[in-house]
Amino acid sequence: MQNTELKVDGQVVEVGDVVWFKDDYETAGEITKINGNTLTLEVEGEGGVSWDTETRVVKASECWIE
């Protein structure tokens, strides 16, 4: 089930919003897809290099907004 919005940290988020999650360290990612209770995030690579992006799929319950 693909959604267009979901609540994270008590706030409604949608594709294009930025959320934080714990990877090896606290990391921010831009939401590119919402599927059920999971978010697909585009994350900048090491050192904030924008051309070196990675994709992560995380549970919305593991994310927060700063």
Order of alpha helices (4+ residues) and beta strands (2+ residues): beta-beta-beta-beta-beta-beta-beta-beta
